[in-house]
Every structure is written in structure tokens, then in C-alpha cells.
């Protein structure tokens, strides 16, 4: 693999996060475009409280695990 193709590949990989975030935001908008904010809020509030708390804790645990892994990668590489 030549140096130019390596740089191109690194650039594509570095921008893939932005692409997938935009894709997810677009898909979320497309799925929810026919609902009002109050419809969404009422649907969330209709979820039983224990289930909602469990979902929030699971989401926070998922995020903290990934943030910890990213921190470990930065530490191992040496943040400059």
C-alpha cells in the first residue's frame, strides 16, 4: 500500500464517525418526523419507572465503558 493510499484510508476512517453520526441523526429524524415533541414525551413517560431507570443506567454504563476504553487508548499512545 502506498503512502498516499494509507493517508486516504486514514482520512476516510477518521471521517467515518461523522458520517455515521449524520446517518443516525437523519434516520432518527426520518422515523420521528410525523410525531410531535409532546407525543414523544408522552410515550417516554408511559414507560414504567423501573424500566426507564434501568434503561438510563444501562445507557450510562455503556457510555462510561466506552469512554474508559478510549481513555486507555489515549494513555497507551500518549496524548500529545
VMD Tcl script that draws the C-alpha trace (Angstrom):
set ca {
  {0.00 0.00 0.00}
  {1.45 3.33 -1.00}
  {1.78 6.31 1.32}
  {-1.00 8.21 -0.48}
  {-3.44 5.34 -0.17}
  {-2.58 4.95 3.54}
  {-3.29 8.64 4.12}
  {-6.53 8.41 2.18}
  {-7.59 5.35 4.17}
  {-6.77 7.11 7.47}
  {-8.74 10.16 6.37}
  {-11.74 8.03 5.39}
  {-11.64 6.18 8.70}
  {-11.32 9.42 10.68}
  {-14.37 10.95 8.98}
  {-16.45 7.78 9.17}
  {-17.61 8.72 12.69}
  {-19.06 11.98 11.42}
  {-20.72 10.15 8.53}
  {-22.33 7.54 10.79}
  {-23.49 10.20 13.27}
  {-25.12 12.17 10.45}
  {-26.66 8.98 9.09}
  {-28.08 8.07 12.51}
  {-29.43 11.59 13.04}
  {-31.06 11.51 9.60}
  {-32.62 8.11 10.23}
  {-33.91 9.24 13.62}
  {-35.44 12.35 12.09}
  {-36.98 10.29 9.26}
  {-38.59 7.86 11.72}
  {-39.91 10.58 14.07}
  {-40.87 13.27 11.55}
  {-44.62 12.54 11.83}
  {-44.71 12.85 15.64}
  {-44.78 15.96 17.79}
  {-42.49 16.51 20.75}
  {-45.41 16.03 23.13}
  {-46.22 12.64 21.53}
  {-42.64 11.52 22.12}
  {-42.61 12.86 25.67}
  {-45.89 11.09 26.50}
  {-44.59 7.83 25.04}
  {-41.45 8.06 27.18}
  {-43.46 8.93 30.30}
  {-45.75 5.93 29.67}
  {-42.78 3.59 30.22}
  {-42.88 2.12 33.75}
  {-40.44 3.93 36.05}
  {-38.30 0.86 36.96}
  {-37.82 0.05 33.27}
  {-36.92 3.66 32.48}
  {-34.40 3.82 35.33}
  {-32.86 0.51 34.23}
  {-32.55 1.77 30.64}
  {-30.87 5.00 31.80}
  {-28.41 3.10 34.00}
  {-27.61 0.71 31.15}
  {-27.01 3.62 28.78}
  {-24.72 5.35 31.28}
  {-22.82 2.12 31.88}
  {-22.39 1.63 28.12}
  {-21.09 5.19 27.70}
  {-18.75 5.01 30.68}
  {-17.29 1.71 29.46}
  {-16.53 3.15 26.04}
  {-15.15 6.39 27.46}
  {-12.88 4.35 29.73}
  {-11.65 2.32 26.75}
  {-10.97 5.49 24.76}
  {-9.09 6.93 27.72}
  {-6.96 3.78 27.91}
  {-6.15 4.03 24.19}
  {-5.11 7.68 24.58}
  {-2.96 6.85 27.58}
  {-1.27 3.94 25.81}
  {-0.49 6.11 22.76}
  {0.48 9.12 24.80}
  {-1.71 12.15 24.29}
  {0.29 14.89 22.61}
}
mol new
graphics top color blue
foreach p $ca { graphics top sphere $p radius 0.5 }
foreach p [lrange $ca 0 end-1] q [lrange $ca 1 end] { graphics top cylinder $p $q radius 0.2 }
display resetview
